[in-house]
Amino acid sequence: MTTDGRRIPPLLAGRHPAGLALFGWLDDARAPRLCRVSGPPGVGKSHLLDWLATGCTRPETPAARRIRAVLPADGHSLSSAVWSLGVRLGLSARTAQELTAALAEDGRPTVICVPGLNRAADPAALVTGLLRPLLELPQVRLVVEAVTGSPGAAAFGPGPAPAVMELDDPQWTDRERFGAWCLGHGGDPGAYPNPAAALGRSELPRPAALGELAARIPVRPDGTPDLLRTEQDLLSEFWTAAAREGGAGRMQADPLLLVLAGPVAVTAALEGEDGTVVRAWWAAGPALVEQADPAQRAATLRARLLGVDEAAVARLSAVPAAWAGAWALWPSAGDAWPGPVTALAAGLGAHAGQVLLAGPTGAVRTVDAATGRPGSLLAPGPRPLRALAATPGGTVVLLDAGGRTELLAPPRPGPGLDPYALGGALERLRAAAAGELSTLAAAPGLSGAAPAVGDVAGGVCWDEDGEVRREQLHQGPVTALAGAAVDGDGVSDEGFPLLVSGGFDGVVRLWGPRSEPMPGPLDRRDGPVTAVAAGIGAAGPVVAAAWEDGLVRVRWPDDPDGVLDLRLGSPVWSLALAGGLLVIGGPEGPVAVRLGAG
């Protein structure tokens, strides 16, 4: 079968009429926005939707037929379904309300495919809590596998009538092709139109009891469970059985049991539970639910528990990972919590060894880069900031939401431009920019160590030996900017300057201002870049970038394979590389990450 001349995978068991009907539904803007695929077990509902998803999620799929996200509902609770769908849509959301709000703001036509609704942990809750609110958005369409009369189908309520495809109705199956398929698979053509019945397949086995599963977990010589040697699928079954039999509350005491099992099963079992580890799991949920690597899940949950539950932090350290949280100031930190962090900068000059944090009100504080210990209040606000930078001379440059700059002079000026000369340099940069300034960053190694600035038209400006230069680097505003000095000490003009920029276009660019920009992007993803950071480590330059869906990607440009992706489960608004750590700022405060933790 083809779509607009493009071949898609074969549709088996004579289901071509059903496939063509689904294409017709996708093509018809007047069709009901809910299409429900129904029928008895084994009739081929999941196969049909898998085929549709495979054929309509490819980049070459015509826009009218493109499925933007697939959410296999099997095992999902409401929470895990929201997190998973958010990741698949490229949106940062912890609740259904946040997800629908983000999707409404996004505004693009969105088709979502939901196979296996009847196999969800609570199909009715998934419909009322997520799918029905999604259907209230006029640009959203759903194709859902749900048997007529099932709790999931009934939960859609008495709203607009859906398009319904009952697969046991012969009109959706070509009899001749069904017969040929049966003969090729040793099946019975007389079972038309049910493929499972034709092959003599029986119902799935009943789930195992908790005690039976516990007996299959390996043990150490001292008789305690050896979770690190236990298969993930077994631990997932264990959590599912515990939820069914009411034993999940006792299991949460060991955080390893959470991160080594499948996150969908764990989340379903933890619904309604409480405790420090459970609350950390809910906070990190969007980062956990689609993460296949248990080591990454352990690192994420461990970061969420820093300063909250040190015993759990130590327990999770048993799983080595490519990164590890070093310190964090979560809301539970009390008076030490700096609040949301909208902008970050590594301290230089008088602020060396510190990280500067800016909040939504414009207040600027410092913390010790190595420990996170709170320092001093540099500016009380009260205007929101887009960015801040600490120059090598120690002057802090603020850029507010209106594109205006302000200077905070240091108590002990260091090398570089004094505040008066720095103000003049900023005016020259502003004059060279195309429109309003959108971001700025300190750039050690540039002439006079004046900041570089980004503008709303996609350009970056900097001062090079008294001459202001501008490069057009992005389509749309420059949303983030960072600088570093290669082979320099970071506090003088010595060394080769390095700049990295991120844009609303999702592109990350890296270049040395004394040479032409690289012809192509260092990175590109859907969605705006929200933050970038640059630094020099033992292995050479290090670049970090974050996008609006909460992904942080760290690259070592000198190493083609040097890439690390991490998520913390919440939006990322700012980044800084300081004291050998990557500091990440967002709505819940700062957290510092040590890369290459091993």
C-alpha positions in Angstrom: 0.0 0.0 0.0 1.2 3.5 -0.8 0.4 7.0 0.4 0.9 9.7 -2.2 3.3 7.4 -4.1 5.4 6.5 -0.9 5.4 2.9 0.1 4.5 2.0 3.7 4.7 -1.3 5.5 2.4 -4.1 4.4 -1.0 -4.4 6.1 -1.6 -8.1 6.8 -4.7 -10.4 7.1 -6.6 -8.5 4.4 -7.0 -5.3 6.4 -6.6 -3.0 3.3 -10.1 -1.7 3.5 -9.6 -0.7 7.1 -6.3 1.0 6.3 -7.8 3.0 3.4 -10.7 4.1 5.7 -8.2 5.4 8.3 -6.4 7.3 5.5 -9.8 8.7 4.5 -10.4 9.8 8.1 -7.0 11.5 8.3 -7.7 13.3 5.0 -11.2 14.5 5.9 -11.0 17.7 8.0 -14.8 17.5 8.5 -14.6 14.0 10.0 -15.2 13.5 13.8 -12.0 14.4 15.7 -12.2 11.0 17.6 -11.8 7.8 15.7 -12.3 4.7 17.8 -11.0 1.3 16.5 -13.0 -1.5 18.2 -13.6 -5.3 18.1 -13.1 -8.5 20.1 -9.7 -9.7 21.3 -7.4 -10.9 18.6 -9.2 -9.2 15.7 -6.2 -7.1 14.8 -6.8 -3.7 16.5 -3.2 -3.2 17.7 -1.7 -4.4 14.4 -3.9 -1.9 12.5 -2.8 1.0 14.7 0.8 -0.1 14.7 0.7 -0.1 10.9 -0.9 3.3 10.8 1.6 4.8 13.3 4.6 3.3 11.4 3.3 4.7 8.1 2.2 8.1 9.2 5.0 9.2 11.6 7.8 9.2 8.9 9.3 12.6 8.0 8.1 12.2 4.4 4.5 11.6 5.4 2.2 14.3 3.9 1.2 16.9 6.5 -2.5 16.0 6.3 -1.8 12.4 7.3 1.0 12.9 9.8 0.6 11.5 13.2 2.5 13.7 15.6 2.7 11.3 18.6 1.9 7.7 19.5 1.0 6.8 23.1 0.8 3.0 23.6 -1.5 2.9 26.7 -0.6 -0.5 27.9 0.2 -0.3 31.7 0.0 3.5 31.8 -1.6 5.3 34.7 -2.8 8.9 34.2 0.4 10.4 35.4 2.8 8.3 33.3 0.6 8.8 30.3 0.8 12.5 30.6 4.6 12.4 31.1 5.1 10.1 28.2 2.9 12.0 25.8 4.6 15.3 26.8 8.0 13.8 25.9 6.7 12.5 22.6 5.2 15.8 21.7 8.3 17.7 22.7 6.5 19.6 25.5 7.5 20.0 29.2 4.5 19.0 31.4 3.9 17.2 34.7 0.1 17.4 34.7 -2.7 17.0 32.1 -3.5 20.7 32.7 0.1 21.7 31.9 0.1 19.5 28.8 -3.1 20.8 27.4 -2.1 24.3 28.0 1.3 23.8 26.3 -0.4 22.1 23.4 -3.0 24.9 23.1 -0.1 27.5 23.0 1.7 25.4 20.4 -1.4 25.6 18.2 -0.2 23.1 15.5 -2.7 20.5 14.1 -2.0 17.4 16.1 -3.0 13.8 15.5 -2.4 11.4 18.4 -2.6 7.6 18.1 -3.5 5.7 21.3 -3.2 1.8 20.9 -4.2 -0.5 23.7 -6.4 1.9 25.8 -8.1 -1.1 27.4 -4.8 -2.4 28.7 -4.1 0.9 30.6 -3.8 0.7 34.4 -7.1 2.6 34.6 -8.6 3.2 31.1 -11.5 5.4 32.3 -9.2 7.7 34.4 -6.9 8.0 31.3 -9.8 9.1 29.2 -11.4 11.5 31.6 -8.1 12.9 32.9 -6.2 13.3 29.6 -7.9 12.2 26.3 -11.1 14.1 26.8 -9.3 17.4 27.8 -7.2 16.9 24.7 -10.2 16.7 22.5 -11.4 20.0 23.8 -8.5 21.6 21.8 -9.9 22.2 18.3 -6.6 21.3 16.6 -6.3 17.8 18.2 -7.6 14.6 16.7 -7.3 11.1 18.3 -7.4 7.6 16.9 -7.9 5.3 19.8 -8.1 1.5 20.3 -11.0 0.9 22.6 -13.6 -1.9 22.6 -17.3 -0.8 22.4 -18.9 -1.0 25.8 -15.5 -1.1 27.7 -14.8 1.4 30.5 -12.4 3.3 28.3 -14.9 3.7 25.5 -17.7 4.6 27.8 -15.6 7.3 29.5 -15.6 9.4 26.4 -19.1 10.2 27.4 -22.0 11.6 25.4 -20.0 14.1 23.4 -19.9 14.3 19.6 -20.3 10.9 18.0 -16.9 9.4 17.1 -16.0 7.6 13.9 -16.1 4.0 14.9 -14.5 1.1 13.1 -15.7 -2.3 14.4 -13.0 -4.7 13.0 -15.2 -7.8 13.3 -17.5 -6.2 10.7 -16.6 -7.9 7.4 -16.5 -4.6 5.5 -13.1 -3.8 7.0 -11.4 -7.0 5.7 -10.8 -8.3 2.2 -12.0 -11.9 2.3 -9.7 -13.1 -0.5 -6.6 -11.6 1.0 -7.6 -12.8 4.4 -7.8 -16.4 3.0 -4.4 -16.1 1.3 -2.9 -14.8 4.5 -4.4 -17.7 6.5 -3.0 -20.3 4.0 0.4 -18.7 4.2 0.4 -19.0 8.0 -1.3 -22.3 8.5 -4.5 -20.7 9.6 -8.2 -21.4 9.1 -9.8 -19.1 6.5 -13.2 -20.0 8.0 -12.4 -17.8 11.0 -12.8 -14.7 8.8 -12.4 -11.9 9.8 -10.5 -12.7 13.1 -6.8 -13.4 12.6 -6.2 -14.7 16.1 -9.1 -17.1 15.8 -7.7 -18.2 12.5 -4.4 -19.1 14.1 -5.9 -20.7 17.1 -4.4 -18.3 19.6 -5.7 -18.4 23.1 -6.1 -15.6 25.7 -3.1 -14.2 27.5 -2.1 -16.0 30.6 -3.2 -14.7 34.0 -0.7 -12.4 35.8 1.5 -14.0 38.4 1.1 -13.4 42.1 3.4 -11.2 44.1 4.9 -14.1 46.1 5.6 -16.2 43.0 7.4 -13.3 41.4 9.5 -12.5 44.5 10.7 -16.1 44.5 12.3 -15.5 41.1 14.5 -12.5 42.2 18.1 -13.5 42.6 19.6 -13.3 46.1 23.0 -12.5 47.5 24.9 -15.0 49.8 23.4 -13.2 52.8 19.9 -13.9 51.5 19.0 -10.3 50.5 17.6 -9.6 47.1 20.2 -8.9 44.4 18.3 -6.2 42.4 21.3 -5.3 40.2 21.2 -8.9 38.8 17.4 -8.9 38.3 15.8 -8.5 34.9 13.8 -5.2 34.5 10.8 -7.1 33.1 10.6 -9.2 36.3 10.8 -6.2 38.5 8.1 -4.5 36.5 5.8 -7.5 36.9 6.7 -7.3 40.6 5.5 -3.7 40.8 2.3 -4.4 38.9 1.5 -7.3 41.1 2.2 -5.2 44.2 -0.2 -2.6 43.0 -2.8 -5.2 42.4 -2.3 -6.8 45.8 -1.7 -3.6 47.8 2.0 -4.0 48.5 3.5 -1.1 46.7 3.7 1.1 49.9 6.3 -1.2 51.4 8.4 -1.5 48.2 9.1 2.2 47.9 11.5 2.0 50.8 14.2 0.8 48.5 14.8 3.5 45.7 16.8 0.9 43.7 13.6 -1.1 43.3 12.1 2.0 41.6 14.8 2.8 39.1 15.7 -0.7 38.1 12.1 -1.6 37.1 10.1 -0.2 34.1 9.0 3.3 35.0 5.5 2.9 33.6 4.8 0.0 36.0 6.4 1.8 38.9 4.4 5.0 38.4 1.1 3.0 38.2 1.9 1.3 41.4 2.9 4.5 43.2 -0.4 6.4 42.4 -1.8 7.5 45.8 1.4 6.7 47.7 3.5 9.3 49.6 7.0 9.7 51.1 10.2 11.5 50.2 11.3 9.1 47.5 7.8 9.0 46.0 7.6 12.8 45.9 11.0 12.8 44.2 9.7 10.3 41.7 6.7 12.5 40.9 9.0 15.5 40.5 11.3 13.7 38.1 8.5 11.8 36.3 8.8 13.3 32.9 12.5 12.5 32.8 12.0 8.9 34.0 9.0 7.6 32.0 10.7 7.4 28.6 14.2 6.8 29.8 15.3 3.2 28.9 18.6 3.3 30.7 18.2 2.4 34.5 21.6 4.2 35.2 20.1 7.4 33.8 17.0 6.9 35.9 19.1 6.4 39.0 21.1 9.5 38.3 17.9 11.6 37.8 16.1 10.3 40.9 19.3 10.7 42.9 19.6 14.4 41.8 16.0 15.0 42.9 16.9 13.6 46.4 19.9 15.7 47.0 19.5 17.5 50.3 16.2 15.7 50.8 17.1 12.0 51.7 20.8 11.3 51.9 20.3 7.6 52.6 18.4 7.3 49.4 21.1 9.3 47.6 23.7 6.9 48.9 21.7 3.8 47.9 21.2 5.1 44.3 25.0 5.7 44.0 25.3 1.9 43.6 24.3 2.4 40.0 27.2 4.1 38.2 26.1 6.6 35.5 27.7 9.1 33.1 26.7 12.0 35.4 25.7 12.6 39.0 24.2 15.5 40.9 26.7 17.3 43.1 24.4 19.7 45.0 20.9 21.1 44.7 18.7 23.8 46.3 15.2 22.4 45.9 12.2 24.1 47.5 12.6 21.8 50.5 15.9 23.7 51.3 13.8 26.2 53.3 15.5 29.6 53.8 18.4 28.5 51.6 16.1 28.1 48.5 16.9 30.9 46.1 13.6 30.5 44.3 13.2 29.9 40.5 16.3 30.5 38.5 15.7 32.3 35.2 19.4 33.2 34.4 22.8 31.9 35.5 26.4 33.0 35.0 29.8 31.7 36.2 31.4 34.3 38.4 34.6 36.0 37.4 36.9 38.6 39.0 35.6 39.4 42.5 33.0 36.7 42.0 35.4 33.9 41.0 34.4 30.5 42.4 30.7 31.6 42.6 27.6 31.2 40.4 25.3 34.1 39.9 21.6 33.3 40.0 18.8 35.6 38.8 15.1 35.0 39.7 11.9 36.1 38.0 11.8 39.4 39.9 15.3 40.4 38.9 16.9 39.6 42.2 20.5 38.4 41.8 22.2 36.1 44.3 25.4 34.2 44.5 26.1 30.6 45.6 29.4 28.7 46.0 30.0 26.9 42.7 31.5 23.8 44.4 29.0 23.3 47.2 25.9 25.4 46.5 26.3 27.2 49.8 24.3 30.5 49.5 26.3 33.7 49.3 25.2 37.3 49.0 22.4 39.3 47.5 23.9 41.5 44.7 20.7 43.1 43.4 17.2 43.0 44.9 15.3 43.5 41.7 12.6 44.5 40.9 12.6 44.1 37.1 12.6 40.6 35.3 15.9 39.7 33.6 16.6 38.0 30.3 20.3 37.3 31.0 23.3 38.3 33.1 27.0 38.0 32.8 30.1 38.5 35.0 33.0 40.1 33.1 36.6 39.2 33.9 36.9 42.6 35.7 34.1 41.5 38.0 31.4 43.8 36.7 28.0 42.1 36.5 26.0 43.0 33.4 22.2 42.6 33.6 19.9 42.5 30.6 16.2 43.1 31.5 13.0 41.9 29.8 12.9 45.2 27.9 16.3 44.8 26.3 18.0 47.4 28.6 21.3 46.8 30.3 22.5 47.7 33.8 25.9 47.4 35.4 26.7 46.2 39.0 30.3 47.4 39.7 32.5 45.1 41.8 34.0 46.1 45.1 37.5 45.4 43.7 37.7 46.0 40.0 39.9 43.4 38.1 41.4 43.3 34.6 39.4 44.4 31.6 37.1 47.3 30.9 36.1 49.5 33.9 32.3 50.1 34.3 32.4 53.4 32.4 34.2 51.9 29.4 32.1 48.8 29.6 29.0 51.0 29.3 30.4 52.6 26.2 31.2 49.2 24.7 27.6 48.0 25.3 26.2 51.1 23.6 28.3 50.3 20.5 27.1 46.7 20.5 23.5 47.8 20.9 23.9 50.2 17.9 25.2 47.3 15.8 22.4 44.9 16.7 19.3 44.4 14.5 16.6 45.4 16.9 16.3 44.7 20.6 18.9 42.8 22.6 17.7 39.4 23.5 20.6 37.9 25.5 24.2 38.5 26.4 27.2 36.6 27.7 30.7 37.2 29.0 33.3 36.2 26.4 36.8 35.9 28.0 39.4 36.4 25.3 37.6 39.1 23.4 39.1 42.5 23.2 38.6 44.2 26.6 36.5 41.2 27.6 33.3 43.1 26.8 30.2 40.8 26.6 28.8 39.5 23.4 25.1 40.1 22.7 22.4 38.5 20.8 19.5 40.2 19.1 15.8 39.5 18.2 16.7 39.2 14.5 19.0 36.2 15.0 22.4 38.0 15.1 25.3 38.0 17.5 27.5 41.1 18.0 30.9 41.4 19.7 33.8 43.7 19.9 37.0 42.6 18.2 40.0 44.9 18.7 37.8 48.0 18.8 35.7 46.9 15.8 32.1 45.7 16.4 31.2 42.7 14.3 27.8 41.0 13.8 27.0 37.6 12.4 23.6 36.4 11.3 23.3 33.0 12.9 19.7 32.1 13.6 16.2 32.4 12.1 14.3 34.3 14.7 15.7 35.6 18.0 18.9 34.5 19.7 17.6 33.0 22.9 20.8 32.0 24.6 24.5 32.9 24.5 27.7 31.8 26.3 31.4 32.3 26.0 34.7 30.7 27.0 38.4 31.1 26.4 40.5 28.2 25.0 44.0 28.0 26.4 43.4 31.1 28.5 42.9 31.6 32.2 39.4 33.0 31.8 40.2 36.2 33.6 42.2 38.1 31.0 42.4 38.7 27.3 44.7 35.7 26.9 43.4 32.7 25.0 41.2 32.1 22.0 37.6 33.1 22.5 34.8 30.7 21.9 31.1 31.6 21.6 28.0 29.3 21.5 24.5 30.6 20.7 21.1 29.1 20.8 18.0 30.3 18.9 14.3 30.2 18.8 14.8 28.0 15.7 16.1 25.2 17.8 19.7 25.5 16.4 22.9 25.7 18.4 26.0 27.4 16.8 29.6 27.3 17.9 32.5 29.3 16.6 35.6 31.3 17.4 34.9 35.0 16.8 38.4 35.5 15.3 37.3 33.1 12.5 34.3 32.5 10.4 31.3 30.8 12.0 31.0 27.0 11.4 29.0 26.5 8.2 26.5 24.2 9.9 24.9 24.0 13.4 26.5 22.1 16.2 23.1 20.8 17.0 19.4 21.2 16.0 16.2 20.0 17.6 12.5 20.9 17.4 11.6 23.7 19.8 13.4 26.8 21.0 16.8 26.6 22.7 16.3 27.9 26.3 19.9 28.0 27.5 23.5 27.3 26.5 26.8 27.1 28.4 30.4 26.8 27.3 33.6 25.9 29.1 36.9 24.2 28.8 37.5 20.9 30.5 40.3 18.3 30.6 39.1 16.9 27.3 38.8 20.3 25.6 35.8 22.5 24.9 32.5 21.6 26.5 29.1 22.9 25.2 25.8 22.4 26.9 22.4 23.3 25.5 18.8 22.9 26.7 15.5 23.0 24.8 12.0 23.9 25.9 11.1 20.2 26.4 13.6 20.0 29.3 16.4 18.1 27.5 19.9 19.1 28.3 22.5 17.9 25.8 26.3 18.1 26.6 28.8 17.9 23.8 32.6 17.7 23.7 33.2 19.1 20.2 36.7 17.6 19.9 35.2 14.1 20.3 32.6 13.2 17.6 31.1 10.6 20.0 31.2 12.9 23.0 27.5 13.5 23.6 25.5 13.1 26.8 21.7 13.7 27.1 20.1 14.2 30.5 16.8 15.4 31.9 15.7 16.4 35.4 11.9 16.3 34.8 11.2 20.1 34.7 11.8 22.9 32.3 15.4 24.3 32.0 15.7 28.0 31.9 19.4 28.6 32.3 22.8 26.8 32.3 26.4 27.6 33.4 29.6 25.7 33.5 31.5 26.6 36.7 34.0 24.9 39.0 33.9 21.8 36.8 30.2 21.4 37.3 27.2 22.0 35.0 24.7 24.2 36.9 21.1 23.9 35.7 18.5 26.5 36.7 14.7 26.2 36.4 11.4 26.8 38.2 12.4 24.7 41.2 15.8 26.2 41.7 19.4 25.2 40.8 21.1 21.8 40.7 24.7 21.2 39.9 25.8 18.1 37.9 29.2 16.5 37.7 29.8 15.1 34.2 31.6 11.8 33.6 30.8 10.6 37.1 31.4 6.9 36.2 
